[in-house]
């Protein structure tokens, strides 16, 4: 019987400590997480606005089509277009033909396997 009250006391202390840790992490974490999420959304909106500004309708459609099948590759292409725009190397909008050229340049080399039978 003497162990039971001690176990209860230890459990109470453990719960209090967990609550304190949650308040320390959770209180600042929720505000910080909301701020980070808002910042990410704002950055995404700015990126989309820049892409609308620098890509023609045809190029945007082609990029969206690629995003459906290869989202990582589409992200890579977007980063390349934004880098070109920010460096000042884009005078006009990128049209569909220029987008095809960029896609060919960024496309990873297809790996081919030569199977030789002996």
VEXBATOR-690539 format. One record per residue: residue in three letters; x negated, y, z of N, C-alpha, C, O, CB in turn. Coordinates in steps of 0.2 Angstrom, whole numbers, plus 5000, padded with zeros to 4 digits. Glycine has a CB too. Layout:
# residues N
- Ala/X/Y/Z/X/Y/Z/X/Y/Z/X/Y/Z/X/Y/Z
...
This chain:
# residues 118
- Unk/4996/4994/5000/5000/5000/5000/4996/5006/5000/4998/5011/4997/5005/5000/5006
- Unk/4990/5006/5003/4986/5012/5003/4983/5014/4996/4982/5020/4995/4980/5011/5008
- Unk/4982/5009/4992/4980/5011/4985/4985/5014/4981/4983/5018/4977/4978/5004/4982
- Unk/4991/5013/4982/4997/5015/4978/4997/5023/4979/4998/5026/4973/5003/5013/4981
- Unk/4997/5026/4984/4997/5034/4985/4991/5037/4981/4991/5042/4978/4997/5036/4992
- Unk/4985/5033/4982/4979/5036/4979/4980/5035/4971/4978/5040/4967/4973/5032/4981
- Unk/4983/5030/4969/4984/5029/4961/4988/5035/4959/4987/5038/4954/4986/5022/4960
- Unk/4994/5036/4963/4998/5041/4961/4995/5048/4961/4996/5052/4956/5004/5041/4966
- Unk/4991/5049/4966/4987/5056/4966/4982/5057/4960/4982/5062/4957/4983/5056/4973
- Unk/4979/5051/4959/4974/5051/4953/4978/5053/4946/4976/5056/4942/4970/5045/4952
- Unk/4984/5049/4946/4988/5050/4940/4990/5058/4939/4991/5060/4934/4994/5045/4940
- Unk/4992/5060/4945/4995/5067/4945/4989/5072/4943/4990/5077/4939/4997/5069/4952
- Unk/4983/5071/4946/4977/5075/4944/4976/5074/4936/4974/5079/4933/4971/5073/4948
- Unk/4976/5068/4934/4975/5067/4927/4980/5071/4922/4978/5074/4917/4975/5059/4925
- Unk/4986/5071/4924/4991/5074/4920/4990/5082/4920/4991/5085/4915/4998/5073/4923
- Unk/4988/5084/4926/4987/5092/4927/4981/5094/4922/4981/5099/4919/4986/5094/4934
- Unk/4976/5090/4923/4970/5091/4918/4972/5091/4911/4969/5095/4907/4964/5086/4920
- Unk/4976/5086/4909/4978/5085/4902/4982/5092/4900/4981/5094/4894/4982/5079/4901
- Unk/4986/5094/4904/4991/5100/4903/4986/5106/4902/4987/5110/4898/4996/5101/4908
- Unk/4981/5107/4906/4977/5112/4906/4973/5112/4899/4972/5117/4896/4972/5112/4912
- Unk/4971/5106/4897/4967/5106/4891/4971/5107/4885/4969/5110/4880/4964/5099/4891
- Unk/4978/5105/4885/4982/5106/4880/4984/5114/4879/4984/5116/4874/4989/5103/4881
- Unk/4984/5117/4885/4986/5124/4885/4980/5128/4882/4980/5133/4878/4987/5127/4892
- Unk/4974/5126/4884/4968/5129/4882/4967/5128/4874/4965/5133/4871/4961/5127/4885
- Unk/4968/5122/4872/4967/5121/4865/4973/5123/4861/4972/5126/4855/4965/5113/4864
- Unk/4979/5121/4863/4985/5122/4860/4987/5129/4859/4989/5131/4854/4990/5118/4863
- Unk/4986/5133/4864/4988/5140/4864/4984/5144/4859/4987/5147/4855/4987/5143/4871
- Unk/4978/5143/4859/4974/5147/4854/4974/5144/4848/4973/5147/4843/4967/5148/4857
- Unk/4975/5137/4848/4975/5133/4841/4980/5135/4837/4980/5135/4831/4974/5126/4843
- Unk/4986/5135/4840/4992/5136/4836/4992/5143/4832/4994/5144/4827/4999/5136/4840
- Unk/4990/5148/4836/4989/5155/4833/4984/5155/4828/4985/5157/4822/4988/5160/4838
- Unk/4978/5152/4829/4973/5151/4825/4975/5147/4818/4973/5149/4813/4967/5148/4828
- Unk/4979/5142/4820/4981/5138/4814/4986/5141/4810/4985/5141/4803/4984/5131/4817
- Unk/4990/5145/4812/4995/5149/4809/4991/5154/4805/4993/5156/4799/5000/5152/4813
- Unk/4986/5157/4808/4982/5163/4804/4978/5160/4798/4978/5162/4793/4978/5166/4809
- Unk/4975/5154/4800/4972/5150/4794/4976/5148/4789/4974/5149/4783/4968/5144/4797
- Unk/4982/5146/4790/4987/5144/4785/4989/5150/4781/4990/5150/4775/4993/5140/4788
- Unk/4991/5156/4784/4993/5162/4781/4987/5164/4776/4988/5167/4771/4995/5167/4786
- Unk/4981/5164/4779/4975/5166/4775/4974/5161/4769/4973/5164/4763/4969/5166/4779
- Unk/4975/5155/4770/4975/5150/4764/4980/5152/4759/4979/5152/4753/4975/5143/4766
- Unk/4986/5153/4761/4992/5155/4756/4990/5161/4753/4991/5161/4747/4998/5155/4760
- Unk/4987/5166/4756/4986/5172/4753/4980/5171/4748/4981/5174/4742/4984/5178/4758
- Unk/4975/5167/4749/4970/5166/4745/4973/5162/4739/4970/5164/4733/4964/5162/4748
- Unk/4977/5158/4740/4980/5154/4734/4984/5158/4730/4984/5158/4723/4985/5148/4737
- Unk/4988/5163/4733/4992/5168/4729/4987/5172/4725/4989/5174/4719/4996/5172/4733
- Unk/4982/5175/4728/4977/5179/4724/4974/5175/4718/4973/5177/4713/4971/5181/4728
- Unk/4972/5168/4719/4969/5164/4714/4974/5163/4708/4972/5164/4702/4967/5157/4717
- Unk/4981/5162/4710/4986/5161/4705/4987/5168/4701/4988/5168/4695/4992/5159/4708
- Unk/4987/5173/4704/4987/5180/4701/4982/5181/4696/4983/5183/4690/4988/5186/4706
- Unk/4976/5179/4698/4970/5180/4694/4970/5175/4688/4969/5177/4682/4963/5179/4697
- Unk/4973/5169/4689/4973/5165/4683/4979/5167/4678/4978/5167/4672/4975/5158/4686
- Unk/4984/5170/4681/4989/5173/4676/4987/5178/4672/4988/5179/4666/4995/5175/4681
- Unk/4982/5182/4675/4979/5188/4672/4974/5186/4666/4974/5189/4661/4976/5192/4677
- Unk/4971/5180/4668/4965/5179/4663/4967/5173/4658/4963/5171/4654/4959/5177/4667
- Unk/4973/5170/4659/4974/5164/4655/4981/5166/4651/4985/5168/4654/4975/5157/4659
- Unk/4981/5164/4645/4987/5165/4641/4992/5159/4643/4990/5155/4646/4985/5164/4633
- Unk/4998/5160/4640/5003/5155/4642/5001/5148/4640/5002/5143/4644/5010/5157/4639
- Unk/4998/5147/4634/4996/5141/4631/4991/5138/4636/4991/5132/4637/4994/5141/4624
- Unk/4986/5142/4638/4980/5139/4642/4983/5137/4649/4981/5132/4652/4975/5145/4643
- Unk/4988/5141/4652/4991/5139/4658/4995/5133/4658/4994/5129/4662/4995/5145/4661
- Unk/4998/5132/4652/5002/5126/4651/4997/5120/4651/4999/5114/4654/5007/5126/4645
- Unk/4992/5121/4647/4987/5115/4646/4984/5113/4653/4983/5108/4655/4982/5117/4641
- Unk/4982/5119/4657/4979/5117/4664/4984/5114/4668/4982/5110/4672/4977/5124/4667
- Unk/4991/5116/4668/4996/5113/4672/4997/5106/4670/4998/5101/4674/5002/5117/4672
- Unk/4996/5104/4664/4997/5097/4661/4991/5093/4664/4992/5087/4666/4997/5097/4654
- Unk/4985/5096/4664/4980/5092/4667/4980/5091/4674/4978/5086/4677/4973/5096/4665
- Unk/4983/5096/4678/4984/5096/4685/4988/5090/4687/4987/5087/4692/4987/5102/4688
- Unk/4993/5088/4683/4998/5082/4684/4994/5076/4684/4995/5072/4689/5003/5082/4679
- Unk/4989/5075/4680/4986/5069/4680/4979/5069/4683/4977/5064/4686/4984/5067/4673
- Unk/4975/5074/4683/4969/5075/4687/4968/5081/4691/4965/5086/4688/4963/5074/4681
- Unk/4971/5081/4697/4971/5088/4701/4964/5090/4702/4963/5096/4703/4975/5087/4707
- Unk/4959/5086/4704/4953/5088/4705/4949/5091/4700/4946/5096/4700/4948/5082/4708
- Unk/4950/5088/4694/4947/5091/4688/4950/5098/4686/4947/5103/4684/4948/5087/4682
- Unk/4957/5099/4687/4960/5105/4686/4958/5110/4691/4957/5116/4689/4968/5104/4687
- Unk/4956/5108/4697/4954/5113/4702/4947/5115/4700/4945/5121/4701/4953/5110/4709
- Unk/4943/5111/4697/4936/5112/4695/4936/5117/4689/4932/5122/4689/4932/5106/4693
- Unk/4941/5116/4685/4942/5121/4679/4944/5128/4681/4942/5133/4679/4947/5118/4674
- Unk/4949/5128/4686/4951/5134/4689/4945/5138/4692/4944/5144/4691/4957/5133/4694
- Unk/4941/5135/4696/4935/5138/4699/4931/5141/4694/4928/5146/4694/4931/5133/4703
- Unk/4930/5137/4688/4925/5139/4683/4928/5146/4679/4925/5151/4678/4925/5134/4677
- Unk/4935/5146/4678/4938/5152/4675/4938/5158/4680/4936/5163/4678/4946/5150/4674
- Unk/4939/5157/4686/4938/5162/4691/4931/5165/4692/4930/5171/4692/4941/5160/4698
- Unk/4926/5160/4691/4919/5162/4691/4918/5167/4685/4914/5172/4686/4914/5156/4692
- Unk/4920/5165/4680/4919/5168/4673/4922/5175/4674/4919/5180/4672/4922/5165/4667
- Unk/4928/5176/4677/4932/5182/4678/4928/5186/4683/4928/5192/4681/4939/5181/4680
- Unk/4926/5184/4688/4923/5188/4693/4916/5190/4691/4914/5196/4693/4922/5184/4700
- Unk/4913/5187/4687/4906/5189/4684/4907/5194/4679/4902/5197/4677/4902/5183/4682
- Unk/4913/5195/4676/4914/5200/4671/4912/5197/4664/4912/5201/4659/4909/5206/4672
- Unk/4912/5191/4663/4910/5188/4657/4917/5187/4652/4916/5185/4647/4907/5181/4657
- Unk/4923/5188/4655/4929/5187/4652/4931/5194/4649/4933/5198/4653/4934/5184/4656
- Unk/4931/5195/4643/4934/5202/4640/4941/5201/4639/4945/5206/4641/4930/5204/4634
- Unk/4944/5196/4636/4951/5195/4635/4953/5189/4639/4950/5186/4643/4952/5194/4627
- Unk/4960/5188/4638/4963/5182/4641/4960/5175/4637/4958/5176/4631/4970/5182/4640
- Unk/4959/5170/4641/4957/5164/4638/4963/5161/4635/4969/5160/4638/4954/5159/4643
- Unk/4963/5159/4628/4968/5156/4625/4968/5149/4625/4963/5146/4628/4969/5159/4617
- Unk/4972/5145/4622/4972/5138/4622/4966/5135/4619/4963/5130/4622/4978/5135/4618
- Unk/4964/5137/4613/4958/5135/4610/4951/5135/4615/4947/5131/4615/4956/5138/4603
- Unk/4951/5141/4618/4945/5142/4623/4946/5138/4629/4941/5135/4631/4945/5150/4625
- Unk/4952/5137/4631/4953/5132/4636/4951/5125/4634/4948/5121/4638/4961/5132/4639
- Unk/4953/5123/4628/4950/5116/4626/4943/5116/4626/4940/5111/4628/4953/5115/4619
- Unk/4939/5121/4624/4932/5121/4624/4929/5121/4631/4925/5117/4633/4930/5128/4621
- Unk/4932/5124/4636/4930/5124/4643/4931/5117/4646/4927/5114/4649/4934/5129/4647
- Unk/4937/5114/4644/4939/5107/4646/4934/5102/4644/4932/5098/4647/4946/5105/4644
- Unk/4932/5103/4637/4927/5098/4634/4920/5099/4638/4917/5094/4639/4926/5100/4627
- Unk/4918/5105/4640/4912/5106/4643/4912/5104/4650/4907/5101/4652/4910/5114/4643
- Unk/4917/5104/4654/4918/5102/4661/4919/5095/4661/4919/5092/4667/4923/5106/4664
- Unk/4922/5092/4656/4924/5085/4656/4918/5080/4658/4913/5081/4655/4927/5082/4650
- Unk/4919/5076/4663/4913/5072/4665/4912/5067/4659/4916/5064/4656/4915/5068/4672
- Unk/4905/5065/4659/4904/5061/4653/4907/5054/4655/4907/5051/4660/4896/5060/4653
- Unk/4910/5051/4650/4914/5045/4651/4908/5040/4651/4903/5039/4648/4918/5043/4645
- Unk/4909/5035/4656/4905/5030/4657/4906/5024/4653/4912/5022/4653/4904/5028/4665
- Unk/4902/5022/4649/4903/5016/4645/4899/5011/4647/4893/5012/4650/4902/5018/4637
- Unk/4901/5005/4646/4898/4999/4648/4896/4995/4642/4900/4993/4638/4902/4995/4653
- Unk/4890/4993/4641/4888/4989/4636/4887/4982/4638/4883/4981/4642/4881/4992/4633
- Unk/4891/4978/4636/4891/4971/4638/4888/4967/4633/4891/4967/4627/4899/4968/4640
- Unk/4883/4964/4634/4880/4960/4629/4880/4953/4631/4878/4951/4637/4872/4962/4628
- Unk/4882/4949/4627/4882/4941/4628/4876/4938/4626/4873/4940/4620/4889/4938/4625
- Unk/4874/4933/4629/4868/4930/4628/4869/4923/4625/4865/4919/4624/4863/4930/4633
